[in-house]
């Protein structure tokens, strides 16, 4: 059965300790200009999902320890909650040191039908993550952690923590699952420990790509997939196609994925024999996006590294913006 992740013991205790009054703290009190959103287009801040005020969110993030872990990386942060519609909130954490967002989330309520569920599950309420950004704007890329497709800055190594908080938020607002659509294969790799593809064939194809890249750095496999350099048995590109992923919060919803059809589709696609087209990767590799200097020695031959070669015409492949309602790569 697809996983229904359990929160950590600390998260469970904190969840139980936080009351509705804690989470709605000061929501009805006097509001500052920042609260009113007058410095950002006139957004008004209300209770997100009828539950969270800005002060309440700040209190919860601190109680879970997320604020401390974030500030250890980027220094002091400022929380902004924008919700012209309380059921379409945007949560942003800005680094005062770097004057840039380090966490940015756009969320909404959605029915199960949006991710492909039918019958009774079509009406199941979901917490849908329209976009998710985690980045360290003050940290450069290096060959120990090169850019992933779609990344402008390195990640924060807080994706697991943030995804756990989203699952707890889903439980708090009565959602039966948390859903999202990864923009890239790299993003799907980040979500996969807690999320499952709603489509069994998509889950199997993802597993086949992961297996084909076993032993490679994750960033290299991500670029090989992004640039169309993975091949199936017929020599055709084995592309990653964004489809919804879900983290069920109820056993009933998890059982919607635990069907013979889902498992048969997964097994069929997972058996694919995929391989890397090294010539295509060398021709398309976006050297202009990479850190200065040579790559690790064990990858020089695979990438065909030549310090005197001109930049690849694919050098801007990672600059493409993610499509709407697909979550960008995070880490």
C-alpha positions in Angstrom: 0.0 0.0 0.0 1.3 3.5 -0.8 2.8 5.1 2.3 0.8 7.2 4.7 3.8 8.9 6.4 3.7 9.4 10.1 5.2 12.6 11.6 8.2 12.4 13.9 7.5 12.1 17.7 8.5 15.7 18.3 6.2 16.9 15.5 3.3 14.8 16.9 3.8 16.2 20.4 4.0 19.8 19.0 0.9 19.2 16.9 -1.1 18.1 19.9 0.1 21.0 22.0 -0.8 23.7 19.5 -4.4 24.8 19.9 -6.7 26.6 17.5 -6.3 29.7 19.6 -2.5 29.5 19.2 -2.8 29.2 15.5 -5.2 32.1 15.1 -3.4 34.4 17.6 -3.9 38.1 17.1 -5.8 37.6 13.9 -8.7 39.8 15.2 -6.4 42.4 16.8 -5.1 45.6 15.3 -3.2 45.1 12.0 -0.1 46.8 10.9 0.5 48.1 7.4 2.5 44.9 6.7 -0.4 42.8 8.0 -2.7 44.6 5.6 -0.3 44.0 2.8 -0.3 47.6 1.7 3.3 47.3 0.7 2.7 44.4 -1.7 -0.3 45.3 -3.9 -3.0 45.6 -1.3 -3.3 42.0 -0.3 -5.3 41.6 2.9 -4.3 38.9 5.5 -7.1 36.9 7.1 -7.0 33.4 8.6 -5.5 31.0 6.0 -7.9 28.0 5.6 -9.9 29.6 8.4 -7.2 28.5 10.8 -3.9 30.3 10.6 -3.0 33.9 11.3 0.4 35.3 10.4 1.3 35.3 14.1 -0.1 31.8 14.6 2.0 30.5 11.7 5.1 32.2 13.1 4.4 30.6 16.5 3.9 27.1 14.9 7.1 27.3 12.8 9.0 28.2 15.9 7.4 25.5 18.0 8.3 22.8 15.4 11.9 24.1 15.3 11.7 25.0 11.6 12.5 28.7 12.2 15.6 27.8 14.2 16.9 25.4 11.5 16.1 28.0 8.8 17.8 30.9 10.6 20.9 28.7 11.2 21.3 28.8 7.4 20.2 32.2 6.3 20.0 34.4 9.4 16.9 36.2 10.6 13.7 35.8 8.5 10.4 37.6 8.2 7.2 35.8 7.7 4.6 37.1 5.3 1.1 35.6 4.9 -0.9 36.8 1.9 -4.5 35.6 1.3 -6.9 37.7 -0.6 -8.8 34.5 -0.6 -8.3 32.6 2.7 -8.4 29.3 0.8 -5.6 30.4 -1.6 -2.9 31.5 0.8 0.7 32.3 0.0 3.3 31.9 2.7 6.7 33.6 2.2 9.8 33.6 4.5 12.1 36.4 3.5 15.8 36.5 4.5 16.7 39.9 6.0 20.3 39.2 5.3 19.9 38.5 1.6 16.7 40.5 1.0 15.2 37.6 -0.9 12.6 34.8 -0.3 14.1 31.6 1.1 10.7 29.8 1.4 7.8 30.5 -0.8 4.6 28.5 -0.9 1.3 28.9 -2.7 -1.4 26.6 -1.4 -5.1 25.9 -1.9 -7.9 23.4 -1.2 -8.8 21.1 -4.1 -11.0 18.1 -4.6 -9.6 14.6 -5.3 -11.0 14.8 -8.8 -8.2 17.3 -9.7 -5.6 14.6 -9.3 -7.6 12.0 -11.1 -9.6 10.3 -8.3 -13.1 9.2 -9.2 -16.3 8.1 -7.3 -16.2 8.9 -3.6 -12.6 9.9 -3.6 -13.3 12.6 -6.2 -14.8 14.7 -3.4 -12.0 14.1 -0.9 -10.5 17.4 0.2 -6.8 17.8 -0.5 -4.2 20.4 0.4 -2.8 21.2 -3.0 0.7 22.7 -3.2 0.6 24.9 -6.3 4.3 26.1 -6.0 7.1 25.4 -3.5 10.4 27.2 -3.4 13.3 26.5 -1.0 16.6 28.3 -1.7 19.7 29.8 -0.2 20.3 33.0 -2.2 23.6 33.7 -0.5 25.3 30.4 -1.2 27.1 29.6 -4.5 26.9 26.3 -6.4 30.0 24.1 -6.4 30.8 20.7 -7.8 29.8 19.0 -4.6 26.3 20.4 -5.2 25.8 21.7 -8.8 22.6 23.3 -9.9 19.6 21.1 -10.6 17.3 21.9 -13.6 15.2 24.9 -12.7 17.4 26.0 -9.7 18.7 29.6 -9.6 20.2 29.1 -6.1 21.2 26.0 -4.0 18.6 24.5 -1.7 18.5 24.5 2.1 18.4 20.8 2.9 15.0 21.4 4.6 12.6 19.8 2.1 11.9 16.9 4.4 11.1 19.3 7.3 8.8 21.5 5.2 7.0 18.5 3.6 6.3 17.2 7.1 4.9 20.5 8.1 2.6 20.6 5.1 1.3 17.1 6.0 0.5 18.4 9.5 -1.2 21.4 8.1 -3.3 19.1 5.9 -4.4 17.1 8.9 -5.2 20.3 10.8 -7.5 21.7 8.1 -9.2 18.3 7.5 -7.6 17.4 4.2 -7.4 13.7 3.3 -4.1 14.1 1.4 -1.4 16.6 0.3 -1.0 16.8 -3.5 1.4 18.5 -5.9 2.7 18.2 -9.4 6.5 18.2 -9.7 7.9 20.4 -12.5 11.0 18.2 -13.0 12.4 14.7 -12.4 14.7 16.3 -9.8 11.7 17.7 -7.9 10.0 14.3 -7.9 13.1 12.8 -6.4 12.8 15.3 -3.5 9.1 14.5 -2.9 9.3 10.7 -3.5 10.1 9.7 0.1 6.7 11.0 1.2 4.7 11.2 -2.0 3.4 8.7 -4.5 2.4 9.2 -8.1 -1.4 8.9 -8.5 -0.8 7.1 -11.8 0.8 3.7 -11.4 2.5 3.9 -14.8 4.1 7.2 -13.8 5.4 5.7 -10.6 6.9 2.7 -12.5 8.5 5.0 -15.1 10.0 7.1 -12.3 11.4 4.0 -10.7 12.9 2.9 -14.0 14.7 6.2 -14.4 16.0 6.1 -10.8 17.3 2.5 -11.4 19.0 3.5 -14.7 20.9 6.2 -12.8 21.9 4.1 -9.9 25.5 5.0 -8.9 25.4 8.4 -10.5 25.1 11.7 -8.6 21.4 12.7 -8.4 22.1 16.0 -10.2 23.7 14.3 -13.2 20.7 11.9 -13.6 18.4 14.9 -13.3 20.2 16.7 -16.2 20.3 13.6 -18.3 16.5 13.2 -17.9 15.9 17.0 -18.4 18.0 17.1 -21.6 16.4 14.0 -23.2 19.5 11.9 -22.9 17.9 8.8 -21.3 16.9 6.2 -23.9 14.5 3.2 -23.8 15.2 -0.2 -25.4 14.2 1.2 -28.9 16.5 4.2 -28.5 13.7 6.7 -28.0 14.0 9.4 -25.4 12.7 8.4 -22.0 11.3 11.7 -20.8 9.8 12.7 -17.5 6.2 13.9 -17.8 4.9 15.8 -14.8 1.8 14.1 -13.3 0.2 14.5 -9.8 1.8 13.0 -6.7 0.0 12.6 -3.4 0.8 11.9 0.2 -2.3 10.2 1.6 -3.4 11.3 5.1 -6.0 8.6 5.5 -6.0 4.9 4.9 -9.2 5.2 2.8 -7.4 7.5 0.3 -4.3 5.4 0.4 -6.4 2.4 -0.7 -7.4 4.2 -3.8 -3.8 3.7 -5.0 -3.5 0.2 -3.7 -5.4 -1.5 -6.5 -4.5 -4.3 -9.0 -4.6 -1.9 -11.9 -2.2 0.6 -10.2 0.3 -2.1 -9.2 0.2 -3.7 -12.7 0.8 -0.4 -14.4 3.7 0.3 -12.0 5.3 -3.1 -12.5 5.0 -2.9 -16.3 6.7 0.5 -16.5 9.3 -0.3 -13.9 10.7 -3.2 -16.0 11.8 -0.8 -18.7 15.5 -1.1 -19.6 16.7 2.5 -19.8 20.2 3.7 -20.6 22.2 6.9 -20.8 23.1 8.3 -24.2 26.5 9.7 -23.3 27.1 11.4 -26.7 23.8 13.3 -26.4 24.6 14.3 -22.8 28.1 15.6 -23.8 26.6 17.6 -26.7 23.8 19.1 -24.6 25.3 19.5 -21.2 24.8 23.1 -19.9 28.4 24.0 -18.9 27.5 27.7 -18.6 25.2 26.8 -15.7 27.8 24.8 -13.9 30.3 25.9 -11.2 33.8 27.0 -12.5 36.6 24.5 -12.8 36.6 20.9 -13.9 33.9 18.4 -12.7 34.9 15.5 -10.4 37.5 13.3 -12.0 35.2 10.3 -12.3 32.7 12.3 -14.4 35.2 14.0 -16.8 35.0 11.2 -19.3 31.2 10.8 -19.0 30.7 14.5 -19.6 33.4 14.8 -22.2 34.9 17.7 -20.3 37.1 20.0 -22.4 38.0 23.4 -20.9 38.7 24.8 -24.4 35.3 23.8 -25.9 32.7 26.5 -26.6 29.5 26.6 -24.5 26.7 24.2 -25.3 23.7 25.6 -27.2 21.7 24.0 -24.4 23.4 26.1 -21.8 20.2 27.9 -20.8 18.1 24.7 -20.5 17.8 25.0 -16.8 16.5 28.6 -17.0 13.0 27.6 -18.1 10.4 28.6 -15.7 8.2 25.8 -14.3 4.7 25.5 -15.7 1.8 26.8 -13.6 0.7 24.5 -10.8 3.9 22.4 -10.8 6.3 22.6 -7.9 9.8 23.5 -8.6 12.8 21.5 -7.5 13.7 21.8 -3.9 16.2 20.4 -1.5 
